[in-house]
Amino acid sequence: MLSSGRLAAEVLAELDERRQNDPDVHGHRLFGLVYPTGRKDIEALIGEVYERFLFSNALNPRRFTELAKIEQEVISTAADLVHRAPGDKPAGTMTSGGTESILMSMLTNRERARSRGIEHPQVLAPESAHPAYAKAAHYFGMDYASIPLDDDYRADVGAARSLVNERTCVIVASAYSYPHGIVDPVVDLAGLAAGHGAGCHVDACIGGFVLPFLEMLGRPVPPWDFRVDGVTEISMDLHKYGYVPKGASVILHRDDDWFSHQVFFYDQWGSGLYGTPAIAGARTAAPIVAAWAVGQYLGVEGYLEIVADLCATTDRVRQGIEAIDGLQIVGDPIGPLLALKSDQVDLYSVADVMDDRGWYLNRNTKPYGLHFMLSPIHGQVVGQFLDDLAYAVAHHGPSKGKQARYS
Ligand SMILES: Cc1ncc(COP(=O)(O)O)c(C=O)c1O
């Protein structure tokens, strides 16, 4: 209920108190959901940007023309990183996040299929694909089929071959997947898709601002971007490993003309022609401009430095985990995301002890175990984290029955 009005200081004091009930987004204890760098310089820049663009609206590119240009520059930068050939028309659009990017791609793929006379298209996605693909199939009236994973937790190409059919409008590949941090066999899946006239969406929502820099650092990265024939769309989130606040993702199309499939126009309205490139109407400008500003500020060198540090942290965590009896890393993850399994200890019980010590680890169901995404800030607490994990493995009791829930 609205009060009769309060002092600003009082309002802020209450908010300061209430946010203590949630995890510290600048802290070391969360693994995923937020991606803290621990860099005050980056956060100060973002704060300045937000102050300047607090109320701007990216809905109307004809009114906010400069904002529209800034957005295009972010899209071009992302497109360069994933080796999209420059075109004449927009390569894609910015969206509010990975889910919206995926929704727009699935809509595009549905429309492409419809233009080929396919009435009831099917989305084919690995079991490890993000639920946003199932959500898109649900929203847009498409069938959804899951590709089982092979022993390395990658989409099983043989199984994909037996599932693909004349109604398949898109095959999904993750680069890399959320549950296991593994890159799917993009070359095989994209080839399979192209052979059936289908699209191939590569979900680089978490990997998009990691894999290009890993490659530049000389780490082995399997082919996954627009250099792979048959890849038609790529989604990449700036609000994850791009280190921008929530509300910033990019969906890119290989072909200049495909973007138009996701644009909605309505010309029967009393206030004139209405058009939007994605689901949102009014769009908050600050994350768009923050994406531009962080990119300008860090540049290639800045991102490389962060990714190199992140690799060093991940290597230390991996080695520490491998030294704890009973713990195994799931598959061979490529980036700063590790899933754990065990045939000796109940990892949900281990997670209970870690919960008690204030670490927010995620629980995985397939395989049964734990999951965490490392951010730059975790470099400061590797020793403490590994000590607590070793303690939890050695001293856990029976599981408290807490289930795996992402949201
Ligand atoms: C691989 C992958 N794709 C898509 C998404 C969805 O992104 P968002 O939560 O920004 O909608 C996520 C979120 O974690 C993800 O990990």
The ligand as an SDF file (V2000), in Angstrom:
LIG
                    3D

 16 16  0  0  0  0  0  0  0  0999 V2000
   23.4180  -21.2560  -21.6500 C   0  0  0  0  0  0  0  0  0  0  0  0
   22.3350  -20.2820  -21.2580 C   0  0  0  0  0  0  0  0  0  0  0  0
   21.4600  -19.8680  -22.1870 N   0  0  0  0  0  0  0  0  0  0  0  0
   20.4810  -18.9970  -21.8910 C   0  0  0  0  0  0  0  0  0  0  0  0
   20.3220  -18.4910  -20.6240 C   0  0  0  0  0  0  0  0  0  0  0  0
   19.1830  -17.5540  -20.3150 C   0  0  0  0  0  0  0  0  0  0  0  0
   19.6470  -16.3000  -20.0050 O   0  0  0  0  0  0  0  0  0  0  0  0
   18.7710  -15.2250  -19.1540 P   0  0  0  0  0  0  0  0  0  0  0  0
   18.6640  -15.7880  -17.7810 O   0  0  0  0  0  0  0  0  0  0  0  0
   19.5980  -13.9970  -19.2780 O   0  0  0  0  0  0  0  0  0  0  0  0
   17.4610  -15.0910  -19.8070 O   0  0  0  0  0  0  0  0  0  0  0  0
   21.2080  -18.8980  -19.6270 C   0  0  0  0  0  0  0  0  0  0  0  0
   21.0800  -18.3960  -18.2620 C   0  0  0  0  0  0  0  0  0  0  0  0
   21.8080  -18.7680  -17.3700 O   0  0  0  0  0  0  0  0  0  0  0  0
   22.2390  -19.8160  -19.9490 C   0  0  0  0  0  0  0  0  0  0  0  0
   23.1130  -20.2430  -19.0230 O   0  0  0  0  0  0  0  0  0  0  0  0
  1  2  1  0
  2  3  1  0
  2 15  2  0
  3  4  2  0
  4  5  1  0
  5  6  1  0
  5 12  2  0
  6  7  1  0
  7  8  1  0
  8  9  2  0
  8 10  1  0
  8 11  1  0
 12 13  1  0
 12 15  1  0
 13 14  2  0
 15 16  1  0
M  END
$$$$
